[in-house]
Amino acid sequence: MDVAAMSVVMANSQLRSDASLAIMDKSMGVMEQKGQQMTEMLQQSAVPVAHPTLGNAIDIKA
């Protein structure tokens, strides 16, 4: 294999590697953002729920 062809192969390999890392970085950022949104959503929905049978019956016997 001559030097010029080897140079082209190495440049293409570097380009693919750089593109792969850029995509991975972008997807990690998106996943981090989604995780933060999920955490915020769970914190907002942490409202205490009343007991389902509380208040359905009144004891009038004394």
MOHU-V98255 format. One record per residue. SS is DSSP state (2 for helix, 1 for strand, 0 for the rest). PSI is psi in whole degrees, -180 to 180 (NA if undefined). Layout:
BEGIN
((SS PSI) (SS PSI))
END
This chain:
BEGIN
((0 133) (0 170) (2 -40) (2 -45) (2 -41) (2 -38) (2 -42) (2 -43) (2 -44) (2 -38) (2 -42) (2 -40) (2 -43) (2 -40) (2 -44) (2 -42) (2 -45) (2 -42) (2 -41) (2 -43) (2 -37) (2 -42) (2 -42) (2 -41) (2 -43) (2 -44) (2 -34) (2 -39) (2 -43) (2 -43) (2 -37) (2 -42) (2 -43) (2 -38) (2 -41) (2 -41) (2 -40) (2 -42) (2 -44) (2 -42) (2 -42) (2 -36) (2 -36) (2 -30) (0 8) (0 49) (0 129) (0 136) (0 133) (0 155) (0 134) (0 -25) (0 0) (0 126) (0 3) (0 -20) (0 144) (0 128) (0 108) (0 1) (0 137) (0 NA))
END
